[in-house]
């Protein structure tokens, strides 16, 4: 009988099940897999309960289900995790989470004190994941249930414990170190009390320091050590306990030690605790500043809104507002949710959204965005999006997701920190052994071993990447640049070429109809009837002119649009076709010359045909955005090549490219061809676009940058979103990404260099050459300062400014 190893059970929630035959097929697929002992599928809730063992795994089962046409659903859960203090902690949290049922991936963020878990829907619940992390020695709660004041509470507790530790340590430090530094003080103390009494007093005070404010290191470090996963707390616990235990033996049982080795290091154990606690207080404050961007975004949404009821306008919590509700916005108030103006006129400050300082006029029918600020007029609005669907909520979610990202550069750090603490403990043991074998005595060996343990803190390594990402993406959001995927930070920094779409990206995207030949109102109304069915910006220009001339636009039926070519529909019983020259393989006749003349002027010709015969041509011009040319200049100054990809004619594209200073023009490119063009520009290319037809190219580029004023499809396909809609944001995004990556490299260089340089010094490598031996107190101070350096260096990213137009 085959022995079952590693038995597991897991529930999947599946897509695509519609009938009993689906149920039978899913069960057959699952039970056919090696290692699956039972499978039960429920059509009512689309679930599949599977019992399996090796060699089956959740990933292999999910793969065969997807291949069979019933892919399992995935969900993402967030946990607030308190108690992570170093890179080893994040690695342990990730390993614990990845061992839970159904978990696909887990990422712990030391800077944000958060863990994000991706799992198969139906796997472990958020509560079960939090419980597993808590059992591993951390305090974890589902993000939605996390205490919003947890970080402030932690800071207060740390501050209190630091003051207690400092007050208890000061007499110990003065008695021991003061006596060494000032001989007169030493003689005065000896005259007051014998040395043994002073040592006993130090023992009592140092014991209180370790037992009360220093208890956290033992409560977390010792269990981690016993589980075989030591962390920074383990290093501190072992080091301070070694110093305290040796000193205790020298105090209460001095006969157990050689006369030359009878010395106490109570002050070292106590000062180490004080310095590390002080360092953590400074870290907590710096982390609070690092996450200020998210807090600022959250603070933009009011807590209540004035809801219109039969009794008037009633203050109502935002959570109770529903789409369709009408809200009163008084002058100077923030818009609570996304919606449209029903009554009133005002100017709204949308700087938080677009970065533009000039308020935007709003009247009936105009859209409003939650978090923006109303001007001097009162507005009655109707809510259209609430909760997580609002623009502000989506921005916050994007920033949070980017801040929790792990860049590829972090993979090396993770591999190193996984083994770092065990290696340090082995080095400390080897240091003690070498000093005992070749050094002057036990006391010196203890000092060297404790110094190695204390100075080798992996905190700086763990913070080096995430804190820079947190500050950088937060600052980017303040400047109107949203990194939807944190990985784009690293990729964008290596970009050497930027390809722009034209319409709506480099141009206003609001073209106007400038010419019509022949000047036939009838031809215009037929063209407007077709274009009224289209969402293309050029179509809007045709419709607007027909409306301005007071023409009655007839109804169009059987509308068909061909991206990159044009559109056609049945109008008043005739097939009307509009589009570019490529839409008419039968030829343009006499209108080709007219169209080419428009193209030379930078206008887009749109040919109009009735029943297949071209009868006229329209000319549409799209104004270049004021910031487009400066953006091209700024990118060029940064050493980046600029290209333009457009479906427009070669002549129109060349005319606009000449105006902007772009020589690399790819014109008459169909939507599918944009992907091929972008691929030809690789590697190191970013594509900037805003339309539905730009989505494939955005996804194909090394980095896709979407104009925030564009379509949702384009935004979803991109890694970076420019909320202002201005091309200059591309230069700002690249500047930010380069600064973040430079900051990360500085942090990593410091973190690794610090340990590489000071661990040998702490071990006493310089002593045989007449150099100093690092004391445990100095080691503790250096260790605390290493993390502070990383944090303060990352906070410099808050000073980055948006790229401005070259003078």
PANU-462421 format. One record per residue (C-alpha): residue in one letter; residue number from 1; x, y, z. Coordinates in steps of 0.5 Angstrom, whole numbers, plus 500, padded with zeros to 3 digits. Layout:
# residues N
   residuo   num    xx    yy    zz
         A   NUM     X     Y     Z
...
END
This chain:
# residues 807
   residuo   num    xx    yy    zz
         X     1   500   500   500
         X     2   503   507   498
         X     3   504   511   504
         X     4   501   518   503
         X     5   505   524   505
         X     6   504   531   506
         X     7   496   530   506
         X     8   492   537   505
         X     9   486   539   503
         X    10   484   546   499
         X    11   477   549   497
         X    12   478   552   490
         X    13   472   557   487
         X    14   472   556   480
         X    15   470   560   474
         X    16   466   557   468
         X    17   462   552   471
         X    18   455   552   468
         X    19   452   545   469
         X    20   452   538   472
         X    21   457   536   466
         X    22   462   541   468
         X    23   462   538   475
         X    24   463   531   473
         X    25   469   534   468
         X    26   472   538   474
         X    27   472   532   478
         X    28   475   527   473
         X    29   480   532   472
         X    30   482   533   479
         X    31   481   525   481
         X    32   486   523   475
         X    33   492   527   478
         X    34   497   523   482
         X    35   496   525   489
         X    36   489   527   489
         X    37   485   522   494
         X    38   478   525   493
         X    39   475   531   490
         X    40   468   534   491
         X    41   465   539   486
         X    42   459   544   488
         X    43   456   547   482
         X    44   451   552   487
         X    45   457   555   490
         X    46   462   554   484
         X    47   467   550   489
         X    48   471   544   489
         X    49   474   541   495
         X    50   480   537   494
         X    51   484   532   498
         X    52   491   531   496
         X    53   498   529   498
         X    54   505   529   494
         X    55   506   530   489
         X    56   500   534   488
         X    57   501   541   490
         X    58   496   547   489
         X    59   499   550   483
         X    60   499   544   479
         X    61   492   543   481
         X    62   490   550   479
         X    63   494   549   472
         X    64   490   543   470
         X    65   483   546   472
         X    66   485   552   468
         X    67   487   548   462
         X    68   481   544   463
         X    69   477   551   462
         X    70   475   552   469
         X    71   481   557   472
         X    72   481   558   480
         X    73   479   565   482
         X    74   485   569   486
         X    75   484   574   491
         X    76   489   578   495
         X    77   489   580   502
         X    78   492   585   507
         X    79   495   584   514
         X    80   497   589   519
         X    81   503   586   522
         X    82   507   589   528
         X    83   513   586   531
         X    84   517   586   524
         X    85   524   589   526
         X    86   529   586   521
         X    87   529   583   514
         X    88   530   576   517
         X    89   523   578   520
         X    90   520   579   513
         X    91   523   573   511
         X    92   520   569   516
         X    93   513   572   516
         X    94   513   570   508
         X    95   515   563   509
         X    96   509   562   515
         X    97   504   565   510
         X    98   506   561   504
         X    99   506   555   508
         X   100   498   556   509
         X   101   493   553   505
         X   102   492   556   498
         X   103   497   561   499
         X   104   500   563   492
         X   105   505   568   494
         X   106   506   573   500
         X   107   510   579   501
         X   108   512   582   507
         X   109   514   590   507
         X   110   518   592   513
         X   111   517   599   512
         X   112   509   599   512
         X   113   509   593   517
         X   114   504   590   512
         X   115   504   583   509
         X   116   500   582   502
         X   117   498   575   501
         X   118   495   572   494
         X   119   491   566   495
         X   120   486   561   491
         X   121   479   564   493
         X   122   477   559   498
         X   123   484   558   501
         X   124   486   560   508
         X   125   481   566   511
         X   126   484   573   513
         X   127   483   571   520
         X   128   487   564   519
         X   129   493   567   516
         X   130   493   573   521
         X   131   493   567   527
         X   132   499   563   523
         X   133   503   570   523
         X   134   501   571   530
         X   135   503   564   532
         X   136   510   565   529
         X   137   511   571   534
         X   138   508   577   531
         X   139   502   581   532
         X   140   498   580   526
         X   141   491   582   524
         X   142   487   583   517
         X   143   488   590   514
         X   144   481   592   515
         X   145   481   590   522
         X   146   487   593   524
         X   147   488   598   529
         X   148   489   605   525
         X   149   492   608   531
         X   150   497   602   532
         X   151   503   606   530
         X   152   502   611   534
         X   153   501   607   540
         X   154   507   603   538
         X   155   511   610   538
         X   156   508   612   545
         X   157   510   605   548
         X   158   517   605   545
         X   159   518   612   548
         X   160   516   610   555
         X   161   520   604   555
         X   162   526   608   552
         X   163   525   613   558
         X   164   525   608   563
         X   165   531   604   560
         X   166   535   611   560
         X   167   533   613   567
         X   168   535   606   570
         X   169   541   605   566
         X   170   544   612   567
         X   171   547   611   574
         X   172   550   604   572
         X   173   553   608   566
         X   174   556   613   571
         X   175   558   609   576
         X   176   562   604   571
         X   177   564   608   565
         X   178   565   615   570
         X   179   570   611   574
         X   180   574   609   568
         X   181   574   616   565
         X   182   575   620   571
         X   183   579   617   577
         X   184   577   622   582
         X   185   570   620   581
         X   186   572   612   582
         X   187   576   614   588
         X   188   570   618   591
         X   189   565   612   589
         X   190   570   607   593
         X   191   570   611   599
         X   192   562   611   599
         X   193   561   604   598
         X   194   565   597   597
         X   195   566   595   590
         X   196   562   589   591
         X   197   556   593   593
         X   198   556   598   587
         X   199   556   591   583
         X   200   550   589   586
         X   201   547   596   585
         X   202   549   595   578
         X   203   546   588   577
         X   204   539   590   580
         X   205   539   596   575
         X   206   541   592   569
         X   207   536   587   571
         X   208   530   591   571
         X   209   533   594   564
         X   210   533   587   561
         X   211   527   585   565
         X   212   522   591   563
         X   213   524   595   557
         X   214   528   590   554
         X   215   523   584   555
         X   216   521   585   548
         X   217   528   582   545
         X   218   527   576   549
         X   219   520   575   548
         X   220   521   575   541
         X   221   528   573   540
         X   222   529   567   544
         X   223   523   563   541
         X   224   525   565   534
         X   225   532   562   536
         X   226   529   556   539
         X   227   525   555   532
         X   228   531   555   528
         X   229   529   562   525
         X   230   534   567   529
         X   231   532   574   528
         X   232   535   581   530
         X   233   532   580   537
         X   234   535   574   537
         X   235   542   577   536
         X   236   540   582   542
         X   237   538   577   547
         X   238   544   573   546
         X   239   549   579   546
         X   240   545   582   552
         X   241   544   576   556
         X   242   551   574   555
         X   243   554   580   558
         X   244   549   580   564
         X   245   550   573   565
         X   246   558   574   565
         X   247   557   580   570
         X   248   552   576   574
         X   249   557   571   575
         X   250   563   576   577
         X   251   558   579   582
         X   252   555   573   586
         X   253   560   568   585
         X   254   567   571   583
         X   255   571   565   585
         X   256   568   561   579
         X   257   572   566   574
         X   258   580   567   574
         X   259   582   573   578
         X   260   584   577   572
         X   261   577   576   569
         X   262   573   578   574
         X   263   570   584   571
         X   264   562   587   570
         X   265   559   589   564
         X   266   552   591   566
         X   267   553   598   563
         X   268   554   595   556
         X   269   548   590   557
         X   270   543   596   559
         X   271   546   601   554
         X   272   545   596   549
         X   273   538   596   550
         X   274   537   604   551
         X   275   541   605   544
         X   276   537   600   540
         X   277   530   602   543
         X   278   532   610   542
         X   279   534   607   535
         X   280   527   604   534
         X   281   524   610   536
         X   282   527   614   531
         X   283   525   609   526
         X   284   518   609   528
         X   285   518   617   527
         X   286   521   616   520
         X   287   517   611   518
         X   288   511   615   520
         X   289   514   620   515
         X   290   515   615   510
         X   291   508   613   510
         X   292   505   620   510
         X   293   503   620   503
         X   294   498   615   504
         X   295   495   618   510
         X   296   495   625   506
         X   297   491   622   501
         X   298   486   618   506
         X   299   485   625   509
         X   300   483   628   503
         X   301   476   625   503
         X   302   471   628   508
         X   303   468   623   513
         X   304   461   626   512
         X   305   457   629   507
         X   306   450   633   507
         X   307   445   628   504
         X   308   439   631   501
         X   309   433   628   504
         X   310   425   630   504
         X   311   427   634   511
         X   312   433   638   508
         X   313   440   636   507
         X   314   442   632   513
         X   315   450   630   515
         X   316   451   623   513
         X   317   457   618   514
         X   318   460   617   507
         X   319   460   610   508
         X   320   452   611   508
         X   321   452   614   501
         X   322   450   611   495
         X   323   450   612   488
         X   324   444   616   485
         X   325   444   620   492
         X   326   444   628   492
         X   327   449   632   496
         X   328   450   639   497
         X   329   457   642   497
         X   330   458   649   500
         X   331   463   654   498
         X   332   470   652   501
         X   333   468   644   502
         X   334   472   638   499
         X   335   468   634   494
         X   336   466   628   498
         X   337   465   623   493
         X   338   465   622   485
         X   339   459   625   481
         X   340   456   630   477
         X   341   454   637   478
         X   342   446   637   478
         X   343   445   645   480
         X   344   450   651   481
         X   345   456   654   478
         X   346   463   654   482
         X   347   470   653   480
         X   348   474   647   483
         X   349   481   646   485
         X   350   483   639   482
         X   351   491   640   484
         X   352   491   634   488
         X   353   488   630   482
         X   354   492   634   476
         X   355   497   638   480
         X   356   494   644   476
         X   357   493   650   481
         X   358   488   654   477
         X   359   481   652   479
         X   360   477   648   474
         X   361   470   651   472
         X   362   464   647   474
         X   363   457   647   472
         X   364   451   643   471
         X   365   453   636   467
         X   366   460   637   469
         X   367   464   631   473
         X   368   466   632   480
         X   369   472   628   483
         X   370   472   626   491
         X   371   477   630   495
         X   372   478   636   490
         X   373   476   643   493
         X   374   470   647   492
         X   375   471   654   490
         X   376   466   660   492
         X   377   459   657   489
         X   378   455   652   492
         X   379   454   646   488
         X   380   448   640   488
         X   381   451   634   486
         X   382   449   627   484
         X   383   454   621   487
         X   384   456   616   481
         X   385   462   612   485
         X   386   462   611   492
         X   387   467   607   496
         X   388   473   603   493
         X   389   470   605   486
         X   390   472   613   487
         X   391   478   616   483
         X   392   481   617   490
         X   393   480   610   493
         X   394   483   608   486
         X   395   489   612   487
         X   396   490   610   494
         X   397   490   603   492
         X   398   495   604   487
         X   399   500   607   491
         X   400   499   602   497
         X   401   500   597   492
         X   402   506   600   489
         X   403   509   601   496
         X   404   508   594   498
         X   405   512   592   491
         X   406   518   588   491
         X   407   523   590   486
         X   408   527   585   482
         X   409   533   588   486
         X   410   530   585   493
         X   411   531   578   491
         X   412   539   578   492
         X   413   537   582   499
         X   414   532   576   501
         X   415   537   571   499
         X   416   543   574   503
         X   417   538   576   509
         X   418   535   569   510
         X   419   542   566   512
         X   420   545   573   515
         X   421   543   572   522
         X   422   545   564   523
         X   423   552   566   520
         X   424   553   572   524
         X   425   551   568   530
         X   426   556   563   528
         X   427   561   568   527
         X   428   560   570   534
         X   429   561   563   537
         X   430   568   563   532
         X   431   570   570   535
         X   432   569   567   542
         X   433   573   561   541
         X   434   579   564   537
         X   435   579   570   543
         X   436   579   564   548
         X   437   585   560   544
         X   438   589   566   542
         X   439   587   572   547
         X   440   589   575   553
         X   441   582   572   557
         X   442   575   570   558
         X   443   573   577   559
         X   444   576   580   552
         X   445   573   574   548
         X   446   566   575   551
         X   447   567   583   549
         X   448   568   581   542
         X   449   563   576   541
         X   450   557   580   544
         X   451   560   586   540
         X   452   559   582   533
         X   453   552   580   535
         X   454   550   587   537
         X   455   553   590   531
         X   456   551   585   525
         X   457   544   588   525
         X   458   540   586   518
         X   459   535   592   519
         X   460   538   596   515
         X   461   539   591   509
         X   462   531   590   510
         X   463   529   597   510
         X   464   534   599   504
         X   465   529   597   499
         X   466   522   598   501
         X   467   523   605   505
         X   468   525   608   499
         X   469   520   605   495
         X   470   515   607   500
         X   471   517   615   500
         X   472   519   615   492
         X   473   512   612   490
         X   474   508   617   496
         X   475   512   623   493
         X   476   510   621   486
         X   477   503   621   488
         X   478   504   628   490
         X   479   506   630   484
         X   480   501   627   480
         X   481   505   620   478
         X   482   502   614   480
         X   483   506   607   480
         X   484   500   602   479
         X   485   506   597   479
         X   486   512   598   484
         X   487   516   594   479
         X   488   516   599   474
         X   489   520   604   478
         X   490   526   599   477
         X   491   524   598   470
         X   492   523   606   468
         X   493   530   608   471
         X   494   533   604   465
         X   495   529   607   460
         X   496   533   610   454
         X   497   527   611   449
         X   498   520   614   450
         X   499   515   613   444
         X   500   509   617   445
         X   501   502   616   442
         X   502   499   623   438
         X   503   492   624   439
         X   504   490   626   446
         X   505   497   625   449
         X   506   502   630   445
         X   507   495   634   443
         X   508   489   636   446
         X   509   485   630   444
         X   510   480   635   442
         X   511   480   636   435
         X   512   476   641   431
         X   513   473   641   424
         X   514   477   647   420
         X   515   475   645   413
         X   516   470   642   409
         X   517   470   641   401
         X   518   465   641   398
         X   519   462   646   403
         X   520   456   642   403
         X   521   451   642   409
         X   522   448   635   407
         X   523   455   632   406
         X   524   456   634   413
         X   525   450   632   416
         X   526   451   625   413
         X   527   458   625   416
         X   528   456   627   423
         X   529   450   622   423
         X   530   456   616   423
         X   531   461   620   427
         X   532   455   621   433
         X   533   456   613   434
         X   534   464   613   435
         X   535   468   615   441
         X   536   474   617   437
         X   537   476   625   438
         X   538   476   626   431
         X   539   469   624   430
         X   540   467   629   436
         X   541   469   635   432
         X   542   465   633   426
         X   543   459   632   430
         X   544   460   639   434
         X   545   461   643   428
         X   546   454   640   425
         X   547   451   642   432
         X   548   454   649   431
         X   549   451   650   424
         X   550   444   648   427
         X   551   444   642   422
         X   552   439   636   424
         X   553   443   630   425
         X   554   439   623   422
         X   555   439   617   426
         X   556   445   612   424
         X   557   444   604   424
         X   558   448   598   423
         X   559   454   602   425
         X   560   461   599   424
         X   561   468   602   426
         X   562   475   599   424
         X   563   480   602   428
         X   564   485   605   424
         X   565   481   606   418
         X   566   475   609   420
         X   567   467   607   420
         X   568   461   606   416
         X   569   453   606   418
         X   570   447   606   414
         X   571   444   613   414
         X   572   437   615   410
         X   573   438   608   407
         X   574   445   610   404
         X   575   451   607   406
         X   576   456   612   409
         X   577   463   611   410
         X   578   468   616   413
         X   579   476   615   414
         X   580   483   615   412
         X   581   485   614   405
         X   582   486   607   407
         X   583   479   606   408
         X   584   478   607   400
         X   585   482   601   396
         X   586   478   603   390
         X   587   481   610   390
         X   588   480   617   392
         X   589   479   621   386
         X   590   479   628   385
         X   591   479   629   393
         X   592   486   626   394
         X   593   490   632   392
         X   594   485   636   397
         X   595   487   631   402
         X   596   494   631   401
         X   597   494   639   402
         X   598   491   639   408
         X   599   496   634   411
         X   600   501   638   409
         X   601   498   643   413
         X   602   498   638   419
         X   603   491   637   419
         X   604   488   630   418
         X   605   484   629   412
         X   606   477   625   413
         X   607   474   622   407
         X   608   467   621   406
         X   609   464   616   401
         X   610   456   615   399
         X   611   455   608   397
         X   612   463   607   396
         X   613   464   613   392
         X   614   468   619   395
         X   615   464   625   395
         X   616   468   630   399
         X   617   474   631   405
         X   618   474   634   411
         X   619   480   637   415
         X   620   481   636   422
         X   621   486   639   426
         X   622   488   637   433
         X   623   492   643   437
         X   624   499   641   440
         X   625   499   641   448
         X   626   502   647   451
         X   627   507   642   455
         X   628   508   637   449
         X   629   514   641   446
         X   630   518   643   453
         X   631   517   635   455
         X   632   520   633   449
         X   633   526   638   450
         X   634   526   635   458
         X   635   527   628   456
         X   636   532   630   450
         X   637   536   633   456
         X   638   536   627   460
         X   639   539   623   455
         X   640   532   620   452
         X   641   530   619   445
         X   642   523   621   443
         X   643   519   618   438
         X   644   512   619   436
         X   645   507   613   434
         X   646   501   615   430
         X   647   495   612   426
         X   648   495   619   422
         X   649   498   620   415
         X   650   505   621   414
         X   651   505   628   413
         X   652   500   630   419
         X   653   505   626   423
         X   654   511   630   420
         X   655   508   637   421
         X   656   507   636   428
         X   657   513   632   430
         X   658   517   638   427
         X   659   513   643   431
         X   660   515   639   437
         X   661   522   637   435
         X   662   521   630   434
         X   663   525   627   428
         X   664   523   619   430
         X   665   516   619   427
         X   666   512   612   426
         X   667   506   614   422
         X   668   500   611   419
         X   669   501   605   424
         X   670   495   601   425
         X   671   493   599   433
         X   672   496   592   432
         X   673   502   595   428
         X   674   503   599   434
         X   675   505   593   438
         X   676   510   591   433
         X   677   513   598   433
         X   678   514   598   440
         X   679   517   591   440
         X   680   522   594   435
         X   681   524   600   439
         X   682   526   595   445
         X   683   529   594   449
         X   684   529   600   454
         X   685   522   603   451
         X   686   517   606   455
         X   687   510   608   451
         X   688   505   613   453
         X   689   498   613   450
         X   690   491   614   452
         X   691   486   611   448
         X   692   483   604   447
         X   693   487   602   441
         X   694   493   604   445
         X   695   492   599   451
         X   696   496   593   447
         X   697   502   598   446
         X   698   502   600   453
         X   699   502   592   455
         X   700   508   591   450
         X   701   512   596   452
         X   702   518   595   457
         X   703   514   601   461
         X   704   507   603   459
         X   705   505   610   461
         X   706   498   612   461
         X   707   495   619   461
         X   708   490   619   467
         X   709   485   623   463
         X   710   485   617   458
         X   711   480   611   458
         X   712   480   606   463
         X   713   482   601   459
         X   714   489   604   457
         X   715   490   606   465
         X   716   489   599   467
         X   717   494   596   461
         X   718   499   601   464
         X   719   504   601   469
         X   720   505   608   471
         X   721   499   613   470
         X   722   500   621   469
         X   723   494   624   473
         X   724   495   631   470
         X   725   495   629   463
         X   726   501   633   461
         X   727   507   630   457
         X   728   512   633   462
         X   729   509   628   467
         X   730   513   623   463
         X   731   520   626   465
         X   732   518   627   472
         X   733   516   620   473
         X   734   523   618   470
         X   735   527   623   474
         X   736   523   620   480
         X   737   525   612   478
         X   738   532   614   477
         X   739   532   618   484
         X   740   529   612   487
         X   741   534   607   484
         X   742   540   611   486
         X   743   537   612   493
         X   744   536   604   494
         X   745   543   603   491
         X   746   546   608   496
         X   747   542   604   502
         X   748   544   597   500
         X   749   551   600   499
         X   750   551   602   506
         X   751   548   596   509
         X   752   552   591   506
         X   753   558   596   507
         X   754   557   597   514
         X   755   557   590   516
         X   756   563   588   512
         X   757   567   593   515
         X   758   565   593   522
         X   759   564   586   523
         X   760   571   584   523
         X   761   573   590   527
         X   762   568   588   532
         X   763   571   581   532
         X   764   577   584   534
         X   765   581   583   527
         X   766   585   590   528
         X   767   587   588   535
         X   768   593   584   533
         X   769   596   590   529
         X   770   595   595   535
         X   771   588   597   533
         X   772   582   598   537
         X   773   577   593   540
         X   774   570   595   539
         X   775   566   595   545
         X   776   559   593   545
         X   777   556   600   547
         X   778   559   603   541
         X   779   557   597   537
         X   780   550   598   539
         X   781   550   605   537
         X   782   553   604   530
         X   783   547   599   529
         X   784   542   604   531
         X   785   545   609   527
         X   786   545   604   521
         X   787   538   604   520
         X   788   537   611   522
         X   789   542   613   516
         X   790   538   608   511
         X   791   531   612   513
         X   792   533   619   513
         X   793   537   617   506
         X   794   530   615   503
         X   795   526   621   506
         X   796   531   625   502
         X   797   526   623   496
         X   798   521   627   499
         X   799   525   633   496
         X   800   524   631   489
         X   801   521   636   485
         X   802   517   636   478
         X   803   521   637   472
         X   804   520   644   469
         X   805   520   646   462
         X   806   527   648   460
         X   807   529   655   460
END
